[in-house]
Amino acid sequence: MLIPPAVIEEIKFRNDIESVVSAYVNLKPAGSNLIGLCPFHSEKTPSFTVFKNTQTCYCFGCGSGGDVVTFIMKMENLDYVSALEFLAKRVGITIPRNSNDEQRQVRSTRILEMNKSAAKFFHSCLISESGKEALEYLKKRKFSPALIKHFGIGFAPNSFDALYKHLKSQGFTDKEMISGFLCKMSQKTNRPFDLFRNRVIIPIIDTKGNVIAFGGRVLDDSLPKYLNSSDTPVFKKSKNLFALNYARRDCADRIILCEGYMDVIALHGAGFSNAVATLGTAITPEQARIMEKYTKSVVIAYDSDEAGQRAADKAFKLLGEVGLDVKILKMTGAKDPDEYIKKFGPERFKRLLDESKTHFDYKFESILSKHDVSQTPEKLKALSQVTDVIANVASAVEREIYIAKVSEKLDVTKDNLKHDVDKKIRQQIKEKQKNESRKIMLESAGFGDRINPDYAKNVRAASAEESILSIILTYPELLKKVKDGTAELCADDFFTAFGKKIFEKSIELYSDDISFDYGLLGSEFTPDEMGRITAIVLKRNKLSQNGEQELYDCIKVLKSEKEKQTASLTDIINARRNKQ
């Protein structure tokens, strides 16, 4: 382990889990525990629980969980050591370093330095002779020199290895360039080549001012239109927003959420410095939570085409679930914000923002535009679609307001409309319960288990394993008995590879010198795996209080199942031999 266990123990002791989690989740008391909406998946009913007595957390909805280190690993997208460093810095603890720590730190630092060097190279190419066509393209889009400089826009030459040669001259290695998604190894020539070629380049800068990635746009209609950096050691596209480094200063009241870089740059150029965009993907729950930290409301300004509006529906759902006031921009006469501003000017766009509609109003108007409600069949179709929309609204008060609005507009009684909405809600609940029951049945049988795929092969053995692990991870004194041989159990007795690994690592980490804490397993397991381990530990609450006797009983079951498996395998082998 890179950091001594005693230091890890001190870091965790000083970082009370309630204090840490409260910075991300609004927690409320629930008996001796605390609950809140899970930060790792979208939900309307709190299922994320913080256990103060064990300094752990667990979501009974998505299975995320662990100790304070695991929480920070998943929340901040950090590895185990980086999460410990994050928490140590939070409470003023200095971690002793060794050479491995320094090498790992250098890697991230080197990629950030390399990205900065690449950004400067791209910008110098834009203002050189090779970037003449790209500069003309940006001028046509009305991007001023000041705006180009502000965003550090550049150009990747149409060359096999121009960037590679530049970075090589700066001392960066092939491995660093490939790891940072700037170059890729050619199978034909067996040497790196530039990934970004003949494209306008937009640097992605985080809120600390680091260049963490790049987006590249073609100058013509060739495909792919955009090429975006893949995830790297310093960049996770699902957890960053383009231009947030600028927008965070002016977005306390409102963020304008766009689909692409160019729309955002155009909006900033027109004075709307609170615009941001996702990074080549649909909006993620993590990005919704990031916005919630900076603003009270979001106006979705996606393209007016069908794909854009489908994306807007998803964005509205995710943003609403984190408590943001969400509205949608309805643009007529232009396909996106950039085109609208060029056609009608910033002032008219400002009025459009102020007149942006709620999701319901937007959907209702869209439905009415597609149906001639003066005709009974079309009116019935419109009513069916609008009741679907209302049925998906969580607030009963909101539903009542929308029902009144539709009742007046389409000349139907509120009672009948409410009856249809309630019927659809009941259907949704029934379908949800059916799906959940099916999911529970499959999960209880181990099917679809990504963490422990061996579970379904022998549910009885796997269940006995989990009971054993829950006991020894809860009571280290019993783990000691297993380690010294008092309890007859070894790694080969385990049926699943996941259970075996937990057992082996627990034995390895156990020491008489320090109190054992299963959170130490975080250095060997992923955050998702730690969530499963936390669930296994929570099983202890459902077992009898006689932990030692329970342990021996479960060991018997596990050994019995292993013997059956061995005997069955022997029978199969003998049967095949007899046939031959």
SVG drawing of the C-alpha trace seen along z (x, -y; Angstrom):
<svg xmlns="http://www.w3.org/2000/svg" viewBox="-66 -44 79 91">
<polyline fill="none" stroke="black" stroke-width="0.4" points="0.0,0.0 1.4,-3.4 0.1,-5.1 0.7,-3.6 -2.5,-2.2 -2.0,-4.4 -2.1,-7.5 -5.2,-6.3 -6.9,-5.7 -6.0,-9.2 -7.3,-10.7 -10.6,-8.8 -10.9,-9.7 -10.5,-13.4 -12.9,-13.3 -16.3,-12.5 -18.5,-11.0 -21.5,-13.1 -19.4,-16.3 -17.9,-15.1 -21.1,-13.8 -23.1,-16.9 -21.0,-19.0 -22.6,-17.0 -25.9,-15.7 -28.7,-17.3 -28.9,-14.9 -31.8,-14.5 -32.0,-12.5 -33.7,-9.0 -33.4,-7.4 -29.7,-7.0 -28.8,-7.4 -29.0,-10.1 -30.7,-9.9 -30.7,-11.9 -31.1,-11.7 -28.4,-9.6 -25.7,-11.6 -24.8,-8.6 -28.2,-8.0 -31.4,-9.9 -34.2,-9.4 -37.1,-11.2 -37.3,-9.3 -34.2,-9.3 -32.4,-5.9 -28.9,-7.0 -28.1,-6.3 -25.2,-7.5 -24.5,-5.2 -22.8,-7.4 -21.9,-4.6 -19.9,-2.7 -18.8,-5.8 -20.1,-4.3 -22.8,-5.0 -24.9,-2.9 -27.6,-3.5 -30.3,-0.9 -31.4,-2.1 -28.2,-1.7 -25.9,0.2 -23.2,-2.6 -21.5,-2.6 -18.4,-2.3 -16.5,-4.5 -15.6,-8.2 -12.7,-7.4 -14.9,-5.3 -17.4,-8.1 -14.8,-10.7 -13.4,-8.3 -16.7,-8.0 -17.9,-11.6 -14.7,-13.3 -13.7,-10.5 -10.4,-9.9 -8.3,-6.8 -7.8,-5.5 -4.6,-7.4 -5.9,-10.6 -9.1,-10.4 -6.9,-10.0 -4.9,-13.0 -8.1,-15.0 -9.3,-14.2 -5.9,-14.8 -5.7,-18.2 -9.3,-18.9 -8.2,-18.5 -4.6,-19.6 -2.8,-16.2 0.5,-15.8 0.9,-12.4 4.5,-11.0 5.5,-10.3 7.5,-7.6 8.7,-7.2 5.6,-5.4 3.4,-8.4 5.7,-10.8 5.6,-8.8 1.8,-8.7 1.6,-12.5 4.1,-13.2 1.9,-11.3 -1.1,-13.6 1.0,-16.7 2.8,-15.7 -0.4,-15.3 -1.6,-18.7 1.7,-20.2 1.5,-18.4 -2.1,-19.7 -1.0,-23.2 1.9,-22.9 -0.5,-21.4 -3.0,-24.2 -0.3,-26.8 0.9,-24.8 -2.7,-24.7 -3.2,-28.4 0.1,-29.3 -1.0,-27.2 -4.3,-29.1 -2.5,-32.4 0.1,-31.0 -0.1,-30.5 -1.3,-26.9 -4.3,-28.1 -5.5,-30.7 -8.6,-28.6 -9.5,-27.9 -9.2,-31.6 -11.5,-32.5 -14.0,-30.0 -14.0,-31.5 -14.4,-35.0 -17.5,-33.9 -18.9,-32.7 -18.4,-36.3 -15.8,-35.1 -13.7,-38.2 -9.9,-38.0 -10.6,-38.8 -13.1,-35.9 -10.7,-33.5 -8.0,-34.5 -10.3,-34.3 -11.2,-30.7 -7.7,-29.8 -9.1,-28.5 -6.5,-26.9 -6.1,-24.8 -4.7,-21.3 -2.7,-21.2 -3.6,-18.6 -0.4,-16.7 0.3,-13.1 2.5,-14.1 2.9,-17.9 1.7,-17.9 3.6,-14.7 6.9,-16.2 6.2,-19.4 5.5,-17.5 8.5,-15.2 10.7,-18.3 9.3,-19.4 10.3,-16.2 7.0,-14.4 7.0,-10.6 4.9,-8.5 3.2,-6.9 2.2,-10.3 0.8,-11.5 -1.2,-8.3 -2.4,-8.4 -3.5,-12.0 -5.5,-11.2 -3.4,-13.5 -1.8,-10.7 -2.5,-7.1 -0.2,-4.3 -0.4,-3.4 -0.7,0.3 0.9,-0.2 3.9,-2.3 4.1,-1.3 4.6,-5.0 2.3,-7.6 0.2,-9.9 -1.9,-13.0 -5.5,-12.3 -6.6,-15.9 -5.9,-16.9 -7.3,-19.7 -9.7,-20.8 -10.5,-24.0 -9.5,-23.1 -11.3,-24.2 -9.4,-23.6 -11.5,-22.3 -10.4,-24.1 -11.5,-23.1 -12.4,-25.5 -8.8,-25.5 -7.6,-26.8 -6.0,-23.5 -6.3,-22.4 -7.8,-19.0 -9.0,-18.0 -9.8,-19.2 -12.6,-19.3 -12.0,-19.5 -14.5,-20.7 -14.1,-20.1 -14.0,-23.0 -16.4,-21.5 -19.3,-19.0 -17.1,-15.9 -17.7,-13.4 -17.3,-13.1 -18.2,-16.7 -16.7,-16.8 -13.9,-14.8 -13.6,-15.0 -11.0,-13.8 -11.7,-10.4 -11.4,-10.0 -7.9,-10.4 -6.2,-10.4 -7.0,-14.1 -10.4,-14.2 -13.8,-12.5 -16.3,-13.9 -19.3,-12.9 -18.1,-15.0 -17.1,-18.3 -18.8,-21.1 -17.4,-23.3 -16.9,-27.0 -17.8,-26.4 -14.5,-28.0 -15.9,-31.3 -19.6,-30.8 -19.3,-30.1 -18.7,-33.8 -22.0,-34.9 -24.4,-32.0 -25.8,-32.3 -29.2,-33.1 -29.2,-31.2 -27.2,-28.9 -27.8,-28.5 -27.2,-24.9 -26.2,-24.4 -25.5,-21.3 -22.1,-22.3 -18.9,-24.4 -19.7,-26.8 -23.1,-27.8 -21.4,-28.5 -18.6,-30.6 -21.1,-32.5 -23.2,-33.2 -20.2,-34.4 -19.2,-36.6 -22.7,-38.2 -22.5,-38.9 -24.1,-35.7 -21.2,-34.5 -23.4,-32.1 -23.5,-29.6 -22.1,-26.1 -22.3,-22.8 -21.9,-19.1 -18.8,-17.5 -19.9,-15.4 -22.4,-13.3 -25.9,-13.7 -26.2,-15.3 -25.3,-13.0 -26.5,-13.0 -23.0,-14.1 -23.2,-17.2 -26.7,-18.0 -25.3,-17.9 -22.4,-20.2 -24.8,-22.8 -26.9,-22.6 -23.7,-23.7 -23.5,-26.9 -27.0,-28.1 -30.7,-28.1 -32.1,-27.7 -31.2,-26.4 -32.5,-27.3 -32.1,-24.5 -31.1,-26.0 -30.7,-22.9 -31.2,-22.7 -34.8,-22.9 -34.6,-19.7 -36.1,-16.4 -32.9,-15.0 -32.3,-18.3 -35.7,-18.1 -35.3,-14.5 -32.1,-15.5 -33.9,-18.4 -36.4,-16.0 -33.6,-14.0 -31.9,-17.2 -35.1,-18.5 -35.6,-15.3 -32.1,-15.1 -31.9,-18.8 -35.3,-18.7 -34.3,-15.7 -31.5,-17.7 -33.9,-20.5 -33.2,-23.1 -35.8,-25.3 -35.7,-24.3 -37.1,-26.0 -36.7,-25.4 -36.0,-27.9 -38.3,-27.9 -36.5,-29.2 -38.4,-29.9 -36.6,-31.0 -33.2,-29.5 -32.0,-26.0 -29.6,-26.9 -28.6,-29.9 -25.7,-30.9 -27.9,-31.2 -30.6,-33.0 -28.3,-35.7 -26.8,-36.2 -30.2,-36.6 -32.0,-38.6 -29.4,-40.0 -28.5,-39.6 -31.4,-41.8 -34.1,-39.6 -32.3,-36.5 -32.4,-38.0 -36.1,-38.5 -36.4,-34.9 -34.5,-33.7 -36.8,-35.7 -39.8,-34.2 -38.5,-30.6 -41.2,-28.1 -41.7,-25.4 -41.3,-21.8 -45.0,-21.3 -45.9,-24.5 -43.3,-23.6 -44.6,-20.0 -48.2,-21.1 -47.6,-23.7 -45.7,-21.1 -48.6,-18.6 -51.1,-21.2 -49.0,-22.2 -49.2,-18.6 -53.0,-18.1 -56.0,-19.9 -58.0,-19.8 -61.1,-21.1 -61.4,-17.5 -62.5,-14.9 -60.1,-12.1 -57.1,-14.6 -58.3,-16.1 -58.4,-12.7 -54.9,-12.0 -53.7,-15.3 -55.5,-14.6 -53.9,-11.2 -50.4,-12.6 -50.9,-15.5 -52.2,-13.2 -49.0,-11.2 -47.0,-14.3 -49.0,-15.3 -48.9,-11.8 -45.1,-12.0 -45.2,-15.1 -44.3,-14.2 -46.0,-17.1 -49.8,-16.7 -50.1,-20.5 -48.4,-20.9 -50.6,-18.2 -53.7,-20.1 -52.5,-23.4 -51.7,-21.6 -55.1,-19.8 -56.9,-23.1 -54.9,-24.6 -55.6,-21.7 -59.3,-21.6 -59.7,-25.3 -57.7,-25.0 -59.3,-21.8 -62.8,-22.3 -63.0,-19.1 -63.9,-18.8 -61.2,-18.8 -62.7,-15.7 -62.6,-13.6 -59.1,-14.8 -57.9,-14.0 -59.5,-10.6 -57.5,-9.8 -54.3,-11.2 -54.8,-9.1 -55.4,-6.0 -52.1,-6.5 -50.3,-7.0 -51.7,-3.7 -50.6,-2.0 -47.1,-3.4 -46.9,-2.3 -48.1,1.2 -45.6,1.4 -42.8,0.1 -43.7,2.7 -43.7,5.4 -40.3,4.5 -38.9,4.1 -40.3,7.5 -38.7,9.1 -35.4,7.3 -35.5,8.5 -36.1,12.1 -33.2,12.0 -30.9,10.3 -31.7,12.8 -30.8,15.6 -27.6,13.7 -28.5,13.0 -27.1,9.9 -24.6,9.5 -21.7,7.5 -19.8,7.4 -19.9,11.1 -20.9,13.0 -20.2,16.4 -23.1,15.8 -25.8,17.3 -23.8,20.5 -24.4,21.6 -26.6,19.3 -26.4,21.4 -22.6,21.3 -22.4,17.6 -24.9,16.7 -22.9,18.6 -19.8,16.8 -21.4,13.4 -22.5,14.4 -19.0,15.4 -17.5,12.2 -20.1,10.1 -19.2,11.7 -15.4,11.5 -15.5,7.9 -17.8,6.8 -15.9,8.7 -12.1,8.5 -11.6,10.9 -13.2,13.6 -11.1,12.7 -8.1,13.2 -9.4,16.8 -9.6,17.5 -6.1,16.1 -4.5,18.2 -6.3,21.3 -8.7,21.6 -11.6,21.4 -10.9,23.9 -11.4,21.7 -9.0,21.0 -9.3,19.1 -9.8,22.3 -13.0,23.0 -14.6,20.0 -16.8,20.6 -16.8,17.2 -13.7,15.3 -15.0,12.1 -15.6,13.6 -12.2,15.3 -10.5,12.0 -12.2,10.2 -11.2,13.0 -7.6,13.0 -7.2,9.3 -8.8,9.1 -6.4,11.7 -3.5,9.9 -4.5,6.5 -5.3,7.8 -2.7,7.0 -2.6,7.2 -0.9,3.8 -3.9,1.8 -7.6,2.1 -8.9,3.7 -11.3,1.6 -12.8,3.1 -12.5,-0.3 -8.8,0.5 -10.0,2.8 -10.6,-0.4 -7.0,-0.2 -7.7,3.1 -11.3,2.8 -13.2,0.4 -15.8,-2.0 -18.6,0.2 -17.0,3.3 -16.7,1.4 -20.5,0.7 -21.1,4.4 -18.8,5.1 -20.7,2.6 -23.9,4.4 -22.3,7.6 -21.4,6.0 -24.9,4.7 -26.2,8.3 -24.7,8.8 -27.7,6.9 -30.0,9.7 -27.9,12.6 -28.2,14.0 -26.3,12.3 -24.1,15.3 -21.5,14.3 -19.0,17.1 -21.5,19.9 -23.0,18.4 -19.5,18.2 -18.9,22.0 -22.4,22.9 -21.8,21.0 -18.3,22.5 -19.9,25.9 -22.5,25.0 -19.7,23.5 -17.5,26.6 -20.5,28.9 -21.4,27.0 -17.7,27.1 -17.6,30.9 -20.8,31.4 -19.3,29.4 -16.1,31.4 -18.0,34.7 -20.2,33.5 -17.2,32.6 -15.6,36.0 -18.8,37.8 -18.8,35.8 -15.2,36.7 -15.7,40.4 -18.8,40.5 -16.9,39.1 -14.1,41.6 -16.5,44.5 -18.0,43.3 -14.6,43.3"/>
</svg>
